[in-house]
Amino acid sequence: MELICHDLGRMAYGPALDLQQRLVSQVQSAPEGPAYLLLVEHDPPAITTGRRPCPQQVLASPEQLARMGIEFHATSRGGTVTYHGPGQLVAYPIVPLASMGRTVRAYVRGLEEAVIRTLAKFDLPAGRAAGMTGVWVGREKIAAIGVAVSRWVTCHGLALNVSTDLRGFNHIIPCGLAGRGVTSMSRCLGRAISVDQVKPVLVQCLRSVLAV
């Protein structure tokens, strides 16, 4: 299966979501055709929620978020609340699971594996946490994962903190996990690292894990 990668650069959350939805419809209509991978940094920053209502996990009011220039979006993905902003590499694979012979659970584990392999390329050991989705360095989350599947075609995906301003997470209880922190590649490595450095590595690891 061909995987077409589109690097969107920096883009607001709404337009990126609209593009995802158009591509989902396209793949649903032609599941034997190409699949897609969108890469993006969301700018302006955005807080998003998943299918489960979680207003208590957003610690700032809509008016406060607006004053800070942070958008708010309720979405159809799995998971609860997370933050997106510049310095965070977001990957949205739009792939037909049925044609790939994958379950949703196996697909999510594959996304985690791609991030773990990506971080290993930068000599950064990371792993999973029992009973939780995402990728962790110790007790701190470095990548969040939340997907949606419609007629066996995926959308949404993963968000890897590369050089993210982690203060953006102060406005939420990330993924509803009180008592656990968030981190970034730059913070863990103790040096500056750019999203552009990580993009080709993540794409390669996603291609390998998804076998596309």
C-alpha positions, 0 to 999 in steps of 0.5 A: 500500500502506498503511503503519501506523506503531506508535511503541513508545517504550522497550521491551525487545528480546524483546517488540519481536521477538515483536511483529515476528514476529506482524506478519510472520505477518500480512503473510505471510497477507495480502500485499495488506493493510497493511504495518507500521513499528515505531519503538522505543528498546531499554531495557534496552540489548541486544547482538544478533548476526546469523545468522553466529556471531561470539563473538569480536566480543563483548568482554564475558562474559555475566556482565559484560553481566548485571552492566551490565544489558545483554541479549544476543540471538542473532537471524536477521537479517543482519550480525554484532554490534551494540548497541542502547540508549536514544537510538538510534532503531530502525526495523523495517519489515515489508513484502512485498517481492514485492508491492513488486517489490523485491529484498532488495539494493534494499530494503537500499539503500533503508533506507540512502537513507532514513537518508541523507535523514534526516540531510541534513534535519539538515544532516548529510552522510552516505553509504555505504562501499564493500562495507559495509552501513549509513550512515557519517559519514567513517569512523564508522558512524552507522546499522547495518542488518540485515534478515531476509526470510521468505517475502518479508516483511521484519523487523528493520531499521535502528538510527540513533544519535541521542543514544546513549551510545556507550560501549555499543559498547565491549563489542563490535567493531561489525559486526565492523569493527575499526579503524572507529568509531561516532558519533551525530547529537548528537556530529556536530552538537555539540548535543543532539538527541532521538529524538522530533525525528528520528522524524517525519523518518525516517518521512517518508523511509522512506515516500518511499523505500519508496513506501508 
